[in-house]
Amino acid sequence: MTTTNPVRWGILGPGGIAKAFALGLAQAKSGTLVAIGARNPGKPDLAENFPGARIVDGYQALLDDPEVDAVYISTPHPFHAQWAIKAARAGKHVLVEKPMTLSAAATDAVFHAHRQAGTFAAEAFMYRLHPVTRKLGELIASGAIGEVRMIESSFGFQMPRFMPEHRLFSNDLAGGGIMDVGCYPVSIARFIAGATQNQPFLDPIEVTGTARLNAEGTDDWAAATLTFPNGIIAQVSCAVLVNLDNTLRIMGSEGRIEVPRFWFAGGPNNAGGPGRIDIVKPDGSRETIDLGIDAHLFSFEAEAASQAILAGKTQLDAPGMSWADSLGNARVLDLWRKEAGVEFAIEQSTRATSTISGEALRAGGTTIPRRNLPGLSKALSAVALGFEDFRTFASGSVLMDAYWEKGGNLFDTAFVYGAGYTETLFGQWHTSRGTREQAVLIGKGAHSPLCYPDQIGKQLTQSLDRLQTDYVDIYFMHRDNTDVPVGEFVDAMDREVHAGRIRGIFGGSNWTRERMDEAIAYAEKTGKQKPGALSNNFALAEMQDVIWPGCVSSSDDAWKAWFRDRQIPNFAWSSQGRGFFTDRAGRDKLDNEELVRVWYNEKNFGRRDRAVQLARELGKSPIHVALAYVLHQPFPVVPLIGPRTLAELDDSMSAFDIKLTPEQVRWLEG
């Protein structure tokens, strides 16, 4: 029996797991299979394996099919992200076979695309929707074995031999046990840890892992330890060349739970089994719970996804994998892979030359406006992108691509950020994308304690090597050293201008007004290039204590008057108050030491209150108003923003919708 208007499913990538899904879908009430997207539509067994489904020529053709509502994506792992994103753009719901993508950043990009489209997206862990998983969660939450202390979970099987061309071993296809089956024990460990606190999942606070790597650099077998904030320790293992017992064991203070062949609900294969749970008491006695399930293992997943789509939901309810659940799982896999040394060449800059959606990088976006500044030959975007939080090309390039396509072209790097990794990442990105001559690059050096004139040239040499370029457009000394005559610093930066390694403007980051005036006067007297910019903190909220030693805040009235008089650009860091204008802050929220120490005073709270009021009137958020305030000063300010996700990047763009009058700017200040 089916619903009157069931969800019409298409399958993209008709392999073995797709056949299992089709068998499960055939038993679901709320969905039906209508089409198969295949790169080789003439393959003889397609009609036999997917009876009654139309065979569509190609993946894009399936997404363009008006008779398909939702798509099950079961291609090899590296293609999940691009087709899930393309599906969102085509208005299709998706269920993506695990792992959702190759990384947390790519997974976030998939969910961001579906958030924008308003479509359903979920990661397909078939075991999560089987009744045995819900029952397991209920037993844990009820204290059936007392306080849960340890979890042991494995998923491993033995292939006949190492076959480098096979998807389970191939580096190009993101093979290995961690990605293919290691994601299962990680997901159940997080589920169980969460069940102890009546939550759908819990993320570990520490992940340590190892693996045995083959000639392809993928893992034949691997293990990891997950430590959770509530003290639970989980030992997880996986393999593609070792038969593991695949029994889930949960050890508590009053016994343990064992679930043989847990991933298949006790059955021999993807068809599933009855769902049996053994509770072992401290005296060795056993209580067996047999749910007596006879439906196909994948039918529960197919039905849950179909029902969610029909209900207008964008994600699965627990114990299915929600977006936050999938992101947490992906972060653990990222850490496990890093610990084990598993690297996929397809994620490196020399191979990953297209965007996350598989398309060439587009330029010409107008979401971020551009402006001209004296001393720069290129127009630069109104906000600069900082990306210090990213430590891989695969993660950083997702955000950098999106920023570029919105019209952003100003990138903030520094010799000390991530021990030089932001410089390396930008170098990889612009080389991969061919964007260097259109980009405006900020470099910084001579940070304390190495704040001396001779360090400027030495560090710039190393920076340019990392950046894979022979010049920066803008250069800032990262700190100041007032024990050194300012003229020596001006001379050092001027030499780099004449050498062609600074081809625009230079100045100081965290310099005082007095020091900047002295530097300008020295340059005018000696005929050297004058410092043309600052990079100090500037925000609607004024720092009452510096965030880091040696910092300079330039948000008070004296600074604003100085900027108005001289019209010197300020590339403002922490321009949105580092969370002060979000829900993280408030007069009664005292848990964040930095927020309290740096920003908490009545003057700032008054400004925050007015930002909240104006945001409510404009239909925006206070943080949008805070950024708009910076953008609407009567002197040039270029805010440095550091979004960690695509959603945060998009959120920052809302500030450009706000047009503040001079009167509103003064009113916000109070």
PECOR-V637089 format. One record per residue. N is the residue number from 1. SS is DSSP state (H for helix, E for strand, - for the rest). PSI is psi in radians with two decimals (* if undefined). D_CENTER is the distance of its C-alpha to the mean C-alpha in Angstrom with 2 decimals. Layout:
BEGIN
N | SS | PSI | D_CENTER
N | SS | PSI | D_CENTER
END
This chain:
BEGIN
1 | - | 2.35 | 41.20
2 | - | 2.91 | 38.37
3 | - | 2.90 | 37.44
4 | - | -0.74 | 39.19
5 | - | 1.36 | 36.17
6 | - | 2.76 | 33.77
7 | E | 2.29 | 30.34
8 | E | 1.95 | 30.98
9 | E | 2.52 | 28.68
10 | E | 2.68 | 28.17
11 | E | 2.23 | 26.93
12 | E | 1.85 | 25.01
13 | - | 1.43 | 25.89
14 | - | 1.17 | 29.13
15 | - | -2.78 | 29.04
16 | H | -0.74 | 30.18
17 | H | -0.50 | 27.37
18 | H | -0.65 | 27.83
19 | H | -0.70 | 31.48
20 | H | -0.72 | 30.71
21 | H | -0.73 | 28.63
22 | H | -0.68 | 31.51
23 | H | -0.69 | 33.98
24 | H | -0.71 | 32.05
25 | H | -0.57 | 31.66
26 | H | -0.42 | 35.43
27 | H | -0.10 | 35.97
28 | - | 2.65 | 33.64
29 | - | -0.42 | 35.37
30 | - | 0.10 | 32.80
31 | E | 2.74 | 31.64
32 | E | 2.56 | 33.39
33 | E | 2.20 | 32.64
34 | E | -0.41 | 33.86
35 | E | 2.68 | 32.42
36 | E | 2.22 | 31.01
37 | E | 2.10 | 29.16
38 | E | 2.44 | 30.33
39 | - | -0.39 | 30.37
40 | - | 1.34 | 33.85
41 | - | -0.27 | 35.44
42 | - | 0.04 | 38.78
43 | - | 2.24 | 37.81
44 | - | -0.46 | 40.74
45 | - | 0.04 | 39.14
46 | H | -0.85 | 36.65
47 | H | -0.62 | 39.24
48 | H | -0.73 | 40.37
49 | H | -0.43 | 36.97
50 | - | 1.20 | 35.89
51 | - | 2.38 | 39.20
52 | - | -0.17 | 39.52
53 | - | 2.45 | 36.28
54 | E | 2.48 | 36.51
55 | E | 2.04 | 35.30
56 | E | 2.41 | 33.25
57 | E | 1.64 | 33.15
58 | - | 2.72 | 29.57
59 | H | -0.76 | 26.06
60 | H | -0.62 | 25.97
61 | H | -0.61 | 29.39
62 | H | -0.72 | 28.14
63 | H | -0.50 | 25.49
64 | H | -0.14 | 28.31
65 | - | 2.04 | 30.69
66 | - | -0.26 | 31.69
67 | - | 0.12 | 32.92
68 | - | 2.18 | 29.52
69 | - | -0.67 | 27.47
70 | E | 2.66 | 24.78
71 | E | 2.29 | 23.61
72 | E | 2.08 | 23.05
73 | E | 2.04 | 21.03
74 | - | 0.57 | 22.41
75 | - | 3.00 | 22.10
76 | - | 2.70 | 21.18
77 | H | -0.79 | 17.56
78 | H | -0.28 | 16.64
79 | H | 0.00 | 17.65
80 | H | -0.86 | 15.85
81 | H | -0.88 | 12.90
82 | H | -0.65 | 15.35
83 | H | -0.50 | 17.95
84 | H | -0.66 | 15.93
85 | H | -0.73 | 14.78
86 | H | -0.58 | 18.41
87 | H | -0.73 | 19.66
88 | H | -0.76 | 17.98
89 | H | -0.45 | 19.61
90 | - | 0.03 | 22.80
91 | - | 0.37 | 22.67
92 | - | 2.45 | 22.50
93 | E | 2.69 | 21.15
94 | E | 2.53 | 19.51
95 | E | 2.03 | 19.73
96 | E | 2.18 | 17.81
97 | E | 2.48 | 19.37
98 | - | 2.69 | 17.44
99 | - | 2.63 | 15.19
100 | - | -0.84 | 13.12
101 | - | -2.93 | 11.57
102 | - | -0.17 | 11.56
103 | - | 2.89 | 8.14
104 | H | -0.66 | 5.30
105 | H | -0.74 | 3.32
106 | H | -0.65 | 6.73
107 | H | -0.75 | 7.23
108 | H | -0.67 | 5.16
109 | H | -0.67 | 7.21
110 | H | -0.86 | 10.15
111 | H | -0.59 | 10.24
112 | H | -0.74 | 9.96
113 | H | -0.70 | 12.85
114 | H | -0.49 | 14.79
115 | H | -0.77 | 14.43
116 | H | -0.66 | 16.00
117 | H | -0.31 | 18.54
118 | - | 0.42 | 19.41
119 | - | 2.82 | 19.51
120 | - | 2.45 | 19.07
121 | E | 2.41 | 16.44
122 | E | 2.67 | 16.49
123 | E | 2.29 | 16.09
124 | E | 1.54 | 19.67
125 | - | 1.76 | 20.76
126 | H | -0.57 | 24.43
127 | H | -0.47 | 25.61
128 | H | -0.51 | 23.57
129 | H | -0.08 | 25.81
130 | - | 2.48 | 29.06
131 | H | -0.42 | 31.35
132 | H | -0.56 | 31.53
133 | H | -0.77 | 27.98
134 | H | -0.74 | 28.79
135 | H | -0.70 | 32.09
136 | H | -0.78 | 30.51
137 | H | -0.69 | 28.33
138 | H | -0.70 | 31.52
139 | H | -0.76 | 33.45
140 | H | -0.81 | 30.99
141 | H | -0.54 | 30.80
142 | - | -0.11 | 34.60
143 | - | 0.52 | 35.12
144 | - | -0.50 | 36.88
145 | - | 0.44 | 36.46
146 | - | -2.52 | 36.23
147 | - | 2.10 | 33.42
148 | E | 2.30 | 30.81
149 | E | -0.63 | 30.51
150 | E | 2.66 | 29.29
151 | E | 2.36 | 27.68
152 | E | 2.19 | 28.41
153 | E | 2.34 | 26.75
154 | E | 2.67 | 27.07
155 | E | 1.85 | 26.65
156 | E | 2.58 | 28.55
157 | - | 2.95 | 31.08
158 | E | 1.96 | 33.17
159 | - | 2.76 | 33.21
160 | - | -0.61 | 36.67
161 | - | 2.99 | 35.62
162 | - | 2.14 | 32.99
163 | - | 1.71 | 32.54
164 | - | -0.42 | 30.23
165 | - | -0.25 | 30.20
166 | - | 2.54 | 29.16
167 | - | -0.46 | 25.60
168 | - | -0.22 | 25.53
169 | - | -0.44 | 26.22
170 | - | 2.28 | 25.19
171 | - | -0.67 | 22.52
172 | - | -0.39 | 22.09
173 | - | 0.29 | 21.41
174 | - | 0.84 | 18.97
175 | - | -3.04 | 21.83
176 | - | 2.83 | 22.62
177 | H | -0.64 | 22.82
178 | H | -0.87 | 19.46
179 | H | -0.64 | 17.59
180 | H | -0.80 | 20.62
181 | H | -0.26 | 22.01
182 | H | -0.45 | 20.38
183 | H | -0.46 | 17.69
184 | H | -1.02 | 20.73
185 | H | -0.54 | 22.05
186 | H | -0.77 | 18.70
187 | H | -0.66 | 18.28
188 | H | -0.60 | 21.90
189 | H | -0.74 | 21.84
190 | H | -0.62 | 19.08
191 | H | -0.82 | 21.16
192 | H | -0.77 | 24.34
193 | H | -0.67 | 23.10
194 | H | -0.67 | 22.03
195 | H | -0.51 | 25.41
196 | - | -0.32 | 27.25
197 | - | 0.35 | 26.01
198 | - | 0.68 | 26.28
199 | - | 2.71 | 22.54
200 | - | -0.42 | 20.77
201 | - | 2.93 | 18.73
202 | - | 2.39 | 18.12
203 | - | 2.47 | 15.51
204 | E | 2.71 | 17.19
205 | E | -0.19 | 17.52
206 | E | 2.42 | 18.38
207 | E | 2.14 | 17.97
208 | E | 2.45 | 20.57
209 | E | 2.90 | 21.25
210 | E | 2.95 | 23.50
211 | E | 2.75 | 24.58
212 | E | 2.00 | 27.49
213 | E | 2.56 | 26.44
214 | - | -3.00 | 28.64
215 | - | -0.37 | 29.70
216 | - | -0.18 | 26.69
217 | - | 0.18 | 24.35
218 | - | 2.88 | 23.13
219 | E | 2.23 | 24.03
220 | E | -0.66 | 27.29
221 | E | 2.65 | 26.90
222 | E | 2.78 | 24.54
223 | E | 2.69 | 24.32
224 | E | 2.72 | 22.13
225 | E | 2.23 | 22.83
226 | E | 2.19 | 20.62
227 | E | 2.18 | 21.87
228 | E | 2.74 | 21.24
229 | - | -0.37 | 22.01
230 | - | 0.22 | 25.12
231 | - | -0.15 | 26.58
232 | - | 2.40 | 26.05
233 | E | 2.24 | 25.62
234 | E | 2.32 | 24.52
235 | E | 2.04 | 25.60
236 | E | 2.58 | 23.95
237 | E | 2.76 | 25.14
238 | E | 2.85 | 24.98
239 | E | 2.63 | 27.06
240 | - | -0.02 | 28.16
241 | E | 0.37 | 31.40
242 | - | 2.29 | 32.46
243 | - | 1.87 | 33.74
244 | - | 2.87 | 32.24
245 | - | -0.28 | 33.83
246 | - | 0.52 | 30.78
247 | - | 2.25 | 32.21
248 | E | 2.23 | 30.04
249 | E | 2.26 | 31.65
250 | E | 2.02 | 30.97
251 | E | 2.23 | 33.24
252 | E | 3.13 | 34.37
253 | - | -0.29 | 37.13
254 | - | 0.63 | 39.45
255 | E | -2.92 | 38.85
256 | E | 2.82 | 36.22
257 | E | 2.38 | 34.83
258 | E | 2.33 | 34.88
259 | E | 1.71 | 33.63
260 | - | 2.49 | 34.88
261 | - | 0.93 | 32.90
262 | H | -0.70 | 30.36
263 | H | -0.42 | 28.01
264 | H | 0.34 | 31.02
265 | - | 0.61 | 32.50
266 | - | -0.06 | 35.36
267 | - | 3.05 | 36.18
268 | - | -0.31 | 36.70
269 | - | -2.82 | 34.00
270 | - | -0.21 | 31.68
271 | - | -0.41 | 34.58
272 | - | 3.14 | 33.94
273 | - | -2.94 | 36.43
274 | - | -0.32 | 38.02
275 | - | 1.41 | 35.45
276 | E | 2.37 | 37.25
277 | E | 2.24 | 36.32
278 | E | 2.22 | 38.56
279 | E | 2.06 | 38.94
280 | E | 2.08 | 40.76
281 | - | 2.88 | 42.72
282 | - | -0.49 | 43.60
283 | - | 0.06 | 47.06
284 | - | -0.16 | 45.73
285 | - | 2.66 | 46.56
286 | E | 2.47 | 44.18
287 | E | 2.16 | 43.33
288 | E | 2.23 | 41.91
289 | E | 2.06 | 40.10
290 | E | 1.96 | 40.37
291 | - | -0.26 | 38.63
292 | - | 0.63 | 40.69
293 | - | 2.37 | 38.06
294 | - | 0.15 | 39.31
295 | - | 2.79 | 36.70
296 | - | 2.45 | 34.45
297 | H | -0.71 | 31.27
298 | H | -0.14 | 29.07
299 | H | -0.58 | 31.09
300 | H | -0.71 | 29.36
301 | H | -0.81 | 25.90
302 | H | -0.71 | 27.42
303 | H | -0.75 | 29.27
304 | H | -0.76 | 26.46
305 | H | -0.75 | 24.20
306 | H | -0.76 | 27.27
307 | H | -0.70 | 28.28
308 | H | -0.73 | 24.90
309 | H | -0.78 | 25.06
310 | H | -0.51 | 28.68
311 | - | -0.01 | 27.90
312 | - | 0.31 | 25.42
313 | - | 2.74 | 22.41
314 | - | -0.13 | 18.88
315 | - | 2.92 | 17.97
316 | - | 2.62 | 20.06
317 | - | 2.71 | 21.85
318 | - | 2.55 | 22.01
319 | - | 0.19 | 22.86
320 | - | 2.90 | 20.91
321 | - | 1.92 | 17.16
322 | - | 3.05 | 15.59
323 | H | -0.77 | 12.06
324 | H | -0.63 | 11.38
325 | H | -0.82 | 13.38
326 | H | -0.69 | 11.65
327 | H | -0.73 | 8.17
328 | H | -0.70 | 10.42
329 | H | -0.74 | 12.28
330 | H | -0.64 | 9.66
331 | H | -0.67 | 8.85
332 | H | -0.74 | 12.64
333 | H | -0.66 | 13.17
334 | H | -0.80 | 11.06
335 | H | -0.72 | 13.37
336 | H | -0.82 | 16.36
337 | H | -0.75 | 16.10
338 | H | -0.79 | 15.83
339 | H | -0.68 | 18.76
340 | H | -0.18 | 20.72
341 | - | 0.46 | 20.30
342 | - | 1.99 | 19.10
343 | - | 2.36 | 17.87
344 | - | 2.18 | 17.87
345 | H | -0.50 | 19.59
346 | H | -0.23 | 18.05
347 | H | -0.14 | 14.68
348 | - | 2.77 | 16.69
349 | - | -0.51 | 17.45
350 | - | -0.36 | 20.98
351 | - | -0.67 | 20.05
352 | - | 1.22 | 16.81
353 | - | -0.07 | 18.70
354 | - | 3.01 | 17.55
355 | - | 3.06 | 14.50
356 | - | -0.42 | 12.11
357 | - | 0.08 | 14.94
358 | - | 0.22 | 17.47
359 | - | 2.84 | 19.22
360 | - | 2.57 | 20.47
361 | - | 2.29 | 18.87
362 | - | 2.52 | 20.77
363 | - | 3.04 | 22.21
364 | - | 0.14 | 24.33
365 | - | 2.64 | 22.06
366 | - | 0.14 | 23.77
367 | - | -0.73 | 21.29
368 | - | 2.01 | 21.21
369 | - | 2.87 | 24.88
370 | E | 2.78 | 26.38
371 | E | 2.89 | 29.22
372 | - | 2.49 | 31.71
373 | - | 2.51 | 32.53
374 | - | 2.37 | 35.76
375 | - | -0.19 | 35.55
376 | - | 2.30 | 32.64
377 | - | -0.28 | 33.58
378 | - | 2.51 | 30.30
379 | - | 2.49 | 29.04
380 | E | 2.65 | 25.74
381 | E | 2.71 | 23.08
382 | - | -0.34 | 23.56
383 | E | 2.58 | 20.33
384 | E | 2.55 | 18.91
385 | E | 2.13 | 15.33
386 | E | 2.46 | 14.54
387 | - | 0.78 | 11.66
388 | - | -0.38 | 12.96
389 | - | -0.19 | 9.94
390 | - | 2.43 | 8.87
391 | - | 0.11 | 11.20
392 | - | 2.67 | 11.06
393 | H | -0.68 | 11.96
394 | H | -0.64 | 9.90
395 | H | -0.81 | 6.54
396 | H | -0.63 | 8.50
397 | H | -0.49 | 10.54
398 | H | -0.82 | 8.32
399 | H | -0.73 | 8.37
400 | H | -0.70 | 11.88
401 | H | -0.81 | 13.19
402 | H | -0.72 | 12.43
403 | H | -0.77 | 13.99
404 | H | -0.76 | 16.87
405 | H | -0.30 | 17.57
406 | - | -0.07 | 17.97
407 | - | -0.01 | 20.57
408 | - | 2.40 | 18.91
409 | - | 0.17 | 20.57
410 | E | 2.08 | 20.66
411 | E | 2.29 | 18.57
412 | E | 1.97 | 18.99
413 | - | 2.97 | 19.43
414 | - | 2.65 | 21.74
415 | - | -0.60 | 23.70
416 | - | -0.23 | 22.52
417 | H | 2.13 | 18.77
418 | H | 0.62 | 17.22
419 | H | 0.61 | 20.75
420 | H | 0.02 | 20.49
421 | H | -0.57 | 17.15
422 | H | -0.59 | 16.04
423 | H | -0.79 | 19.35
424 | H | -0.75 | 18.89
425 | H | -0.77 | 15.55
426 | H | -0.71 | 17.25
427 | H | -0.77 | 20.24
428 | H | -0.74 | 18.55
429 | H | -0.89 | 16.82
430 | H | -0.54 | 20.04
431 | H | -0.72 | 22.15
432 | H | -0.63 | 20.20
433 | H | -0.22 | 20.16
434 | - | 0.71 | 23.56
435 | - | 0.04 | 22.61
436 | H | -0.79 | 24.26
437 | H | -0.35 | 27.37
438 | H | -0.24 | 25.68
439 | - | 2.65 | 23.18
440 | E | 2.07 | 24.27
441 | E | 2.20 | 23.25
442 | E | 2.23 | 23.58
443 | E | 2.60 | 24.60
444 | E | 2.57 | 25.65
445 | E | -3.04 | 27.86
446 | - | 0.81 | 30.70
447 | - | 2.66 | 28.79
448 | - | 2.51 | 30.97
449 | - | 0.06 | 32.81
450 | - | 0.83 | 33.20
451 | - | 1.39 | 33.99
452 | - | 2.68 | 37.00
453 | H | -0.68 | 38.10
454 | H | -0.31 | 38.26
455 | H | -0.39 | 34.57
456 | H | -0.93 | 33.52
457 | H | -0.73 | 34.80
458 | H | -0.84 | 33.93
459 | H | -0.59 | 30.27
460 | H | -0.60 | 29.99
461 | H | -0.81 | 31.32
462 | H | -0.69 | 28.63
463 | H | -0.80 | 25.91
464 | H | -0.58 | 27.22
465 | H | -0.79 | 27.24
466 | H | -0.70 | 23.55
467 | H | -0.17 | 22.85
468 | - | 0.81 | 25.05
469 | - | 2.94 | 27.16
470 | - | 0.17 | 30.52
471 | - | 2.77 | 29.87
472 | E | 2.70 | 27.70
473 | E | -0.60 | 28.41
474 | E | 2.38 | 28.14
475 | E | 2.33 | 28.82
476 | E | 2.36 | 28.79
477 | E | 2.26 | 30.38
478 | - | -0.39 | 27.75
479 | - | 3.10 | 30.47
480 | - | 2.70 | 34.23
481 | - | 1.72 | 37.12
482 | - | -0.09 | 40.16
483 | - | -0.22 | 42.39
484 | - | 2.29 | 42.17
485 | - | 2.34 | 44.01
486 | H | -0.50 | 41.60
487 | H | -0.55 | 43.53
488 | H | -0.62 | 42.49
489 | H | -0.72 | 38.81
490 | H | -0.76 | 39.74
491 | H | -0.75 | 41.81
492 | H | -0.72 | 39.00
493 | H | -0.63 | 36.56
494 | H | -0.66 | 39.39
495 | H | -0.66 | 40.12
496 | H | -0.53 | 36.60
497 | H | -0.83 | 37.18
498 | H | -0.44 | 40.45
499 | - | -0.12 | 38.86
500 | - | 0.19 | 36.42
501 | - | -0.26 | 33.35
502 | E | 1.99 | 32.61
503 | E | 0.72 | 33.27
504 | E | -1.98 | 32.83
505 | E | 2.73 | 32.88
506 | E | 2.89 | 32.55
507 | E | -2.71 | 32.75
508 | E | 2.48 | 31.68
509 | E | 2.21 | 28.65
510 | - | 0.83 | 29.97
511 | - | 2.61 | 33.52
512 | - | 2.89 | 36.20
513 | H | -0.76 | 38.22
514 | H | -0.72 | 41.28
515 | H | -0.68 | 39.74
516 | H | -0.75 | 38.37
517 | H | -0.72 | 41.81
518 | H | -0.71 | 43.50
519 | H | -0.73 | 41.33
520 | H | -0.75 | 42.07
521 | H | -0.68 | 45.76
522 | H | -0.76 | 45.87
523 | H | -0.74 | 44.36
524 | H | -0.65 | 46.80
525 | H | -0.62 | 49.70
526 | H | -0.04 | 48.90
527 | - | 0.35 | 47.69
528 | - | 2.87 | 44.16
529 | - | 2.35 | 41.02
530 | - | 2.50 | 40.16
531 | - | 2.29 | 36.81
532 | - | 0.07 | 35.16
533 | E | 2.78 | 32.07
534 | E | 2.83 | 30.59
535 | E | 1.43 | 27.14
536 | - | 2.85 | 27.75
537 | E | 2.37 | 26.11
538 | - | 2.22 | 27.06
539 | - | 2.92 | 26.08
540 | - | -0.62 | 27.90
541 | - | 2.35 | 27.93
542 | - | 2.31 | 29.99
543 | - | 2.25 | 29.16
544 | - | -0.27 | 32.04
545 | - | 2.47 | 30.91
546 | - | 2.58 | 28.81
547 | - | -0.82 | 25.31
548 | - | 2.69 | 26.04
549 | - | 2.42 | 29.49
550 | - | 0.06 | 30.84
551 | - | 2.76 | 28.79
552 | - | 2.18 | 30.60
553 | E | 2.41 | 30.02
554 | - | 0.75 | 31.69
555 | - | -0.11 | 31.45
556 | - | 3.09 | 35.04
557 | H | -0.66 | 38.00
558 | H | -0.72 | 39.48
559 | H | -0.75 | 36.37
560 | H | -0.65 | 36.06
561 | H | -0.71 | 39.71
562 | H | -0.79 | 39.28
563 | H | -0.71 | 36.42
564 | H | -0.72 | 38.53
565 | H | -0.68 | 41.54
566 | H | -0.34 | 39.97
567 | - | 0.66 | 37.15
568 | - | 2.22 | 35.09
569 | E | 2.48 | 31.40
570 | E | 2.09 | 29.00
571 | E | 1.64 | 25.40
572 | E | 2.12 | 24.31
573 | E | 2.75 | 21.68
574 | - | 0.78 | 20.52
575 | - | -0.20 | 21.88
576 | - | 0.29 | 20.50
577 | H | 0.32 | 21.87
578 | H | 0.75 | 18.77
579 | H | -0.07 | 18.56
580 | - | -0.48 | 22.34
581 | - | 0.33 | 22.20
582 | - | -3.12 | 19.83
583 | - | -0.15 | 20.86
584 | - | -0.41 | 20.11
585 | - | 2.77 | 23.42
586 | - | 2.75 | 26.93
587 | - | -0.48 | 30.43
588 | - | 0.09 | 30.20
589 | - | 1.78 | 26.75
590 | - | 0.25 | 27.61
591 | - | -0.32 | 25.09
592 | - | 1.86 | 23.00
593 | H | -0.71 | 25.36
594 | H | -0.82 | 23.89
595 | H | -0.81 | 23.97
596 | H | -0.83 | 27.49
597 | H | -0.70 | 28.81
598 | H | -0.66 | 27.56
599 | H | -0.34 | 27.71
600 | - | 1.78 | 29.82
601 | - | 2.89 | 33.19
602 | H | -0.56 | 35.06
603 | H | -0.80 | 34.88
604 | H | -0.67 | 31.08
605 | H | -0.57 | 31.12
606 | H | -0.73 | 33.61
607 | H | -0.67 | 31.31
608 | H | -0.74 | 28.46
609 | H | -0.74 | 30.92
610 | H | -0.62 | 31.90
611 | H | -0.69 | 28.34
612 | H | -0.78 | 27.84
613 | H | -0.83 | 31.15
614 | H | -0.68 | 30.46
615 | H | -0.70 | 27.01
616 | H | -0.71 | 28.77
617 | H | -0.59 | 31.40
618 | H | -0.12 | 28.99
619 | - | 0.51 | 26.68
620 | - | -3.01 | 23.73
621 | - | 2.70 | 21.99
622 | H | -0.60 | 23.48
623 | H | -0.50 | 20.55
624 | H | -0.73 | 21.23
625 | H | -0.70 | 24.84
626 | H | -0.70 | 24.10
627 | H | -0.68 | 22.37
628 | H | -0.64 | 25.14
629 | H | -0.78 | 27.68
630 | H | -0.69 | 26.53
631 | H | -0.28 | 26.66
632 | - | 0.59 | 30.18
633 | - | 2.70 | 32.06
634 | - | 0.44 | 35.41
635 | - | 2.76 | 34.21
636 | - | 2.13 | 31.34
637 | E | 2.29 | 28.03
638 | E | 1.81 | 24.76
639 | E | 2.46 | 21.87
640 | E | 2.14 | 19.05
641 | E | 2.61 | 15.73
642 | - | 1.03 | 12.55
643 | - | 2.51 | 9.71
644 | - | -0.25 | 6.32
645 | - | 2.89 | 4.98
646 | H | -0.61 | 7.48
647 | H | -0.72 | 9.40
648 | H | -0.66 | 10.07
649 | H | -0.85 | 11.20
650 | H | -0.67 | 13.35
651 | H | -0.70 | 14.63
652 | H | -0.52 | 15.89
653 | H | -0.36 | 17.76
654 | H | -0.41 | 19.94
655 | H | -0.50 | 21.80
656 | H | -0.25 | 23.41
657 | H | -0.23 | 25.11
658 | - | 2.16 | 27.00
659 | - | 1.87 | 30.25
660 | - | 2.41 | 31.86
661 | - | 2.80 | 35.54
662 | H | -0.59 | 36.97
663 | H | -0.69 | 38.48
664 | H | -0.64 | 35.15
665 | H | -0.80 | 33.73
666 | H | -0.64 | 36.78
667 | H | -0.70 | 36.61
668 | H | -0.63 | 33.06
669 | H | -0.50 | 34.37
670 | - | * | 37.29
END
